[in-house]
Amino acid sequence: MAKLLLVGPDVTGPPVPPPSFSLLPHPITAVTGLEEALDAAADAEVIVVDARKEPAWARGACQQLAGAAPNQPLLLLITAQATPVLTPEWGLDDFVLEDASPGEVDARVRLLMLRRPEAGTISGGPIVIDEAAYTVTVDHHPLDLTYTEFELLKYLVTHPGRVLTRETLLSEVWGYDYYGGTRTVDVHIRRLRAKLGPETEGCITTVRNVGYRFSPSPHGGR
């Protein structure tokens, strides 16, 4: 049994789960808007974002919740007609159609629970970061990172889907008292990509003339 948090846009009151959800043993708490969702996220085991009425709102909600609550898997509830708009930038872990059977919903919830990282870890696709041990693994293979590379990767993974400028990364990772240029960021990103390997380096994409963006699902190219 998993505690589900159903999050919907702040328009007409708390979202109503489909009948398939109501037939399952998982307790469901329904809230509206991101503020309520963030307040309730810590008590949830799986966050369900309702995209049935406002997919554009749901996209932003997924991205913010993925960064603010990285240890809670995100399950998107969506209509079949809206699925073509889904991309890796949403930052979700899985999606389920509104007319899915109770058995399918239950299976997806259970799989998300199995993939849920242990307390004290941050995950982004194949990357798992253990903050306490200062270790990083990619598909269960450990990476040898410097302190700065570790902090840079952690900042990227905890802000999925967001375009982070070089100046932002410099101030947040190196600190405001660092007097080096933004070229330092580019050098460290290049080293990170090399260590992540060809199958995972695409998680960090370059946004031309702006900065970098992390996505849990690797993209082709940089």
N, C-alpha and C positions, 0 to 999 in steps of 0.2 A: 504494500500500500504506500502511495506517495502523496504528499501534500502538494496540491496544485494551486497556483495563483493565476487566475484568469484576468488579464489586463485588457481593457477596452478604451476607446477614445472618450474623452469627457464631453459627451453630447446629450445622451438621453438616459443617463443613469448607468448602474453597473451592467456589464454584458451578461446575457443569458446563455449558459452553455448549451450546446446541441444535446438532443436526447441521448446520443451515444455516450457522452461524458457522464450524464446523470445516472446511467445504468451501471457505472463502474463503482468499485469500492473506494476509490480515491477521493478524499475530501477536497472540496473546491471552495476557494475564497475568491470572490469577484470584486474587482476594484476598477475605478475609472481614473484615467490620466496617469502620467508618469510620476507625479509627486506621491500619490497614494501607492503606486507600484513599488517605488523605491523604499518607502516606509515598511511595506509588508514583505519585501523580497527576502529578507534574512530568515523568515519563518517558513519559506516555501522550499520545496525540493525540486520542482519543475515549474518554470514560468511559461504560461501559455499566452501568447500575444494574439489578440483577436483582430484579424485583418479582413473580416467579412464585409465590413461597411466602408472602411477607410484604409485601403492598402498603403497610401502614401504616408499616413500617420503611423501605421504599423512599422514601416521601414525605419523611420527615425526612432521609434520606440525600441525596436530590436537593437539598433546600434548603440543607443544609450544604455540600455539594460545590460548588454553584453559587456560594456566597459565597467559599469557600476556594480554588477553582480556576476563576475566571471565564473563563480563556482556553481551557479544555478543554470542548468541547461535550459535553452530557449526552444519551445515548440510553437510553431506558427499555425494558427487556425485560419484557413483561407478557403475561398471558393475555387472551383475548378477553372472558372473563367479568368481568374486573376493570376494563376500560376505562371504565365509567361513573363511577368514582371520580376520574378524572383532572380536574384543574382547573389554571388558570394559576399558582396558588400553588405548585405543585410545583417550578417553576423549571427544568423540563427543556427541551431544544431539540427533541426529537423522540421518538417511541416506535415500537417494532416488536413485532409479535406473535410469540410463541414458535414458532408454526408457519409463519412467513413463509418464502418461498423464498429460496435463496441470492442470487438476482438482486435481490430486493427489499432484503435486508439490505445487500448491497453498494452499491446505489443510495443508500440512506439514509446510509450511512457516507461515501460520496463527497460527497454534498451537504453534510453537516456539515463536512467538511474544507474545502469551498469557502467556507463561511460562517465558518470559524474566524478570529477576529480576529488581526491582526498582533501580534507581541511588543510589549509596552509599552502595549497598549490593553485596555480593559475594555468589555464589551458587555452590554447588557440589553435584549433585544428590538430595537427600532429605534434605540436610543440607543447610541452608541459614544463612549467617553471615551479620549482620548490623554493619559496622565498626563505624559509628557515635554514635550509641546507645550502642555499646559493648554488643550486644545480639546475641544469636544463637538459631535457632529453627530447629527441625528435624520433618518433616511432620507437620509443624505448631505448634509443641509442644515445649515450651521454655526449654532450658537447663540452669542449674545453674553451671556456670564455674568460676574458679578462673581466675585472670588476665593472669597467665602463660599458663593455659590450653586454654584460648581463643586465645592467640597469637600462640601457637603451632598448634592448629586446623586451624587457618587462614593460617599459612604458608604451611601446608599440602594441604589444599584445593586449594590454589593458585598455586600449583605445581603438578597438577594431572599427574599420569603416570610416574613421575620421581622417581628413587630410591634415597632417601635422607639418607645419612649416619648419624649416631648418632653425629659425630663431627660437621657436617654441621648444624644439628638442634640445637645443643648446642650453636654454635657461632651465628646463626641467631636469635634464640629466646631468649636465656639467655644472649648473648653478649660475646664479646671476653674477657672481664674482669672477667668472671665467672670461678671460680677455682674448681668447683665440677666435679665429674666424669661423664662419659656418662651413668652410671647407672641411673642418674636422669631422662634422657630421657625415659628410659624404664618404670620407675615408673609413669611418667606423661601420657605416651601412655596407660598404663594399666588403669589408672583412666579415661582417655578420653573414651576408649572403653566401660567401665562400664556405663558411663553417656550417651553415644550414644545409648545404648540398643542393645539387641540381633539381631534386624533386620538391624541395621545400622553399628554396630561395624566392620563388614567385609569390610567397605570402607577403613580401615587402615590395610594393610597387612604387615607382617614381611618378610623381605628378609634376609634369614639366613646369619649370620656373616657379614652383611653389614649395614642394617638399616630398613627403613620403606618406604612404597609407598602408596599414596592415589589414590583411584579410585572412581569416582562418583557412580558406581554401586557396591553394596556390594558383596564380595566374601564369599564363605563358608570357614571356617577355618581361621587361623591367620598366 
